[in-house]
Amino acid sequence: MAINKILLITGVSSGFGRALAQEALAKGYMVVGTVRSMQAKCDFESLSAGSAVGVVLDVTDLENIDSVVAEIEATVGPIDVLVNNAGYGHEGVMEESPIAEMRRQFEVNVFGAVAMMKAVLPFMRRRRCGHILNITSMGGYMTMPGIAYYCGSKFALEGISETLGKEVKHLGIAVTAVAPGSFRTDWAGRSMTRTPRSISDYDALFDPIRKAREEKSGKQLGAPIKAARAVLSVIASDCPPAHLLLGSDAMTLVRNKLSELEEEIGTWESITVSTDN
């Protein structure tokens, strides 16, 4: 059953990261997972003696990421696949939400992911092979009131993923942006940061959205274990996609967004082309 490939997955303590790590271990992969504490490291390594390797790393600790990745390469082996899974959601009306919350959202969801990619690329480039998967969101395509900072971070990661894929394809490295819809993880529960309400003008718009999200948490359509299996099928593919949606809700909502965008482009086409010489 041994696959003899090493996966580096950020954020394996819960949610997608945990489900993916467990499925990968069951398939025979060696999995190096980043965690935030020694207790979480021990807990992760107990999943599979010798095949699950925990590494204490905060992805916002940009100064240490390069050395941690280099140590993994030297002591565990060549990283074949990087899965940038670590991230969280921020919820709050933009006018009410402090800039500090936006900065933290981007530090984790964007800058941390980019730092991880930059750390593994020299090794993958020298070997002329490798696969980077960035867990984004359907919120990297479409938006809804109350998660502006989150959507902004995922739009950014989608764009960076697609661009990087074009830069490294000729080097034998693939890049896939994986955009899940609503899944039964802690994203909308304890993992979400919520800015307190303060401006009544937004009550009628946003309060029902926040209430519905809290009530739906844990009851979403998507099963994390099935998402993990889908990601592993992409990792095993000889021709992985640049973009992959996960979940029927993501497919429907993103298709609706693209349809609306196409209609708007058509409506304003005469103004658009009027700027040409």
N, C-alpha and C positions, 0 to 999 in steps of 0.2 A: 504493500500500500504506500510505501514511502515515495514522496514526490521529490524530495531533495531540493525544495525551494524555500527560501527564507522570506517571510512577510514581516514588514515593520508596520505596525498599526498604532496610531496615536489614539489615546483615550479608550482603553480596553476594560475599564472598571464597570461599565454598564452600557445599556442601549445597543446601538448598532455595532460599536466596537467590540463589545463582549460577545454578541451573537456571532459576528464574523470570526473572531478569534476561536471560538468553540467549534464552529463548523470547519475552519481551516485545519485545526488540530486533528479533528476527526478524519479529515481527508489525507492526513499525513504530512502537512506542512510543518515547518519549524516557524513558530510565531514569536516575534519580539514585540512586546506591548508596552507602551508608555503608560505610567500611572503617576499619581500625585503623592504617594506615601509609601513607606516601607511595609506597612500592614497590607496595603493594596497590592504591592509587589509579591508578597508571600501568598496572598489569596490567589492571585493570577497564576503564579507558578505551580500552585497545587492542582491546577486543572490537568496538567500533563507533565510528569517529571521528565526533565531533559528536553522537552519539545516546546514548552512555554517558558519564555525568558522575560521577566519583568524588568523594566528600566524606569527609575524614578526621574521624571522630566516634566517640567511645565513648559508647554510650547511657546509661552511668552518669554521664556528665559533665553533670549536670542543669543547671548554671548556663549552659552554652553552647548547649544545644539550641534554645532560642527564637531566638537570633541566627543560628544556622546555617540554620534553616528560613526565617527572614525573608530571609536572603541568597539562598537558592535561589529563593524567590518573586520576588525583585527581579532576579536575574541570569539565571536559567534560564527561569522562567515559573511559572504557577499550578500547584500540586500538585493533580492530579485524584484521585490514589489514593495512600494511604499503606499500605504493607505492613510491619507490625511482625514481622520475621522473626528479628532478632537474639536469640539465647538459647543456653542450653547446659543440659546435664543434670548433676545431682549424684546420685551413688549412695552410699548408706551407711545402715546401720541407724540409726534415729533416736537411740537412746540413745548410740551411739558417735560420732555426728556433731556437731561443735562448732556452737554457735549462730552463730559467724562464717560458717560455710558456708551456713547458712540465709539469713543477711543478704545475702551476696553473691548467692545464687540469686535472691532477691526483687529485689535492686537491678537485676539485668540483665533477668530475665524479666517483672517486674511494673512496678517504678518507672520503668525506662527506657522501656518501652512506653507507660506512661501519660503520661510527659513528652512523648514524641513526639506522642501524640494531642492533648494540650493545646496543643502548638505549632502544629499544622496547623488546629485547629478554628476559630480566629478568621477565617482566610482562607476556609475552606470555608463557614463560616456567612455571611460577607458575600456570597459568590457564590451561596449557596443551592444548593450541589451539592457532591458529593464522596463518596468511598468509603474507609472504613478497614477493613483486613483484619488481624486479629491471628492469627498462627500459634500455636495453643495445642498441644493434644495429646490423644490418647485418654486420656492420664493426667490430663486435666482433667475426666474423667467417672468413670473407674474407677481403682483403685489396685492396687499389688502391693508386697510387702515390699521394702524397700531403696531406695525413691525417694520417701520422704515429703516432703522439701523440694521436690523437682521437682514432684510431683503437687500439693502445696499451692500452688505458684506458678501452675500451669496452671489449677487450680480458681479461683484468684483472678482470673486474666485472663479466663476464661470468664464469670465473674459481672460483671466490669467491662464487658466487651464487650456483653453482653446489656442491661445497664442503660443504657449510653451509647446504644445503638441506639434505645431507647425515648425517650431525652431529645432526640435530634437528628433523628428521623424526620421531624417536621413542618417541619424546616429544609431538607429535601431531601438529607440526608446519610445514607448507609447504613453499617452496621457489621456485619461478618461475622467470626465466630470460626471459623477453619479448624483442625480437629483431625485431624492425621495419625496413622496407626498406625505400624507399623515400616517404615522406608524405608532404602534403601542410601545413607545419609549418614554423616558422621563422629560423629553424636550419641553412639553407644555406643563409639566408638573414641577418637581423640586429643582430641575435644572434651569428653569427659566427665571430670568431677572425681570421684575415688573416695576416700572416707575409709578409711584403713587399719582392718583388723579388730583388735579388742582384747578382746571379751567372748565366751568360748567357748560360752555358752548359746545364741548365735545361729548357731553353725556349721552345724548340720544344716539349719536353715531357709534361711539366706542364701547360704552358700558355693556350693551348686549353682546358684542363681539368677545369681550373679555370673559363674560359669564359663560358663553357657549363654549369657549375654548377650555375653560376650567372644568366644565361639566363633561366634556368629551374626552378629557385626558385619561388615558388608559383603556379607552373603548374605541380607538381608531381602527380603521379597516385593515391597515397594513400589519403584517406579522414580521417582526425583526428577523426571525430565523429564515424566512423565505427571502427576505432582502439579502441576507448573508449568502444564501445559495445562489442567488442571481449574480451577486458580485463575484463569487468564485467562478461562475461560468464565464464571466467576462475575463477574469484573470487567466483562465485556461484557454481562451480563444487565441487563434493565430492572427486574427485581425480585429482587435478590440475597437469599439466605437469611441469617438471623441466625446459623445454625449449619451447618457442613458438615463431615462426616466424610470422611476420605480413606483408602481401603484397606479391603479385605474383613475384615481382622483387626480393625480399629477398629470396623467395623459390628457384627461378631459379639460382640466383647467388651463394647461399650457396650450393645447390646441385652440381653446376659446380665445386666449390672449393673442395667439398668432393670427387668428382670423380677424379679431378686432383691429390689430395693427395693420394688416393688409387692407382692410376697409378704410382705415384712416389715411393711409398712404395714398390710396386711390382718390379719396375725397379732396385731398390737398395737393394732388399731383401737379396741377397747373401752376400753383405758387412755387412748388419745389423746383420745377424745371425753369421757372422764369428767371432764376439767378444766373443761368449759363450765358456766356457771351454769344 
